[in-house]
Each structure stands twice: as C-alpha cells, then as structure tokens.
Amino acid sequence: MSWKQGKQVGFDKEALKALRESRKAWIEKATSRMREQKKKIRAIRDHLKNGPQTVPAIASAIGAETAEVLWYVATLKKYGEVREAEKDGPYFMYELAEEKAVEATD
C-alpha cells in the first residue's frame, strides 16, 4: 500500500468489503456487550448516589450477579470512581469517590 497525491492506493476494495462483512456479527456483538456494560456501570453509580452499599446489596438492587457487580466495583475503585467505606459485617461498603471528597472539604 502506498499514498499518491493524498489518496491511498494498492488495496482491494472488494477485499475490504468482504473483511467488514465477515466481522459484522462480531462488531455488533461487541457493541451490544459494551452497551450492557455501560448500563450496569450507570446503574451501580446511580445506586451508590443513595449512600454506601455492599456489593451484594448493589447486585440485588440492580438485578445483576454478585460476581459481576464485584468486577465492576473493583474496576471503578481502581480508576478512583468508587472508594471503600466502612465495613458491614464481613462486607466492605462502597461509595462514590466524589461524595467522600465533598465530605472531606466540609
């Protein structure tokens, strides 16, 4: 492949079309999965706006598996969006990181 006067030359348009078509189902599946992940993350954040919650409580409230919610909460914690709060029995409670930062400045 090379560039000639700002245009890419040396590729087969039919081959690219076939490649796009062969990957279409995979792309649609990945896009759908990302949408579902975003919905669950949004649901977790929305639920945590009500105050600190345990992972099982969040899972129950949003209708998701506990292991899946734990994965999302761990990811949100890693990126600083969620923080550990006090413990509730054997479980840590989690809260939105912005809430804790606001409380610290008051």
Steps between C-alpha positions, in 0.01 A plus 500: 500500500621848424379858496473696179379861499321454836323183391574151615572265211581133481209347690212292380162661571322166469736338751432779751127467442521123559706555815246748640218260422678205662554701820153656508350247745799529733484880494127497575552257788784709648297819464204338674723375783648848550150651518400249768818571697434874487143445622618293795773747593246782483259298717775438757590870511134601527445254785807627686360855485266384779800435726752224572394145412647152502557310177217250574260791571596671174462174306157441647388856428608503135411137425849377417723217618712579806823389328430729207428798728817427695697514176345837406547643850865387506553669164329819614715493814818452297422813299407708803126525437402289804659473844471256785289626788446333837448123531157349541568164661727303269441735204657831413261774406577713197415861427553742216840664526362850441274474806794420727701788352210742559464383862873551559480863388198583721 
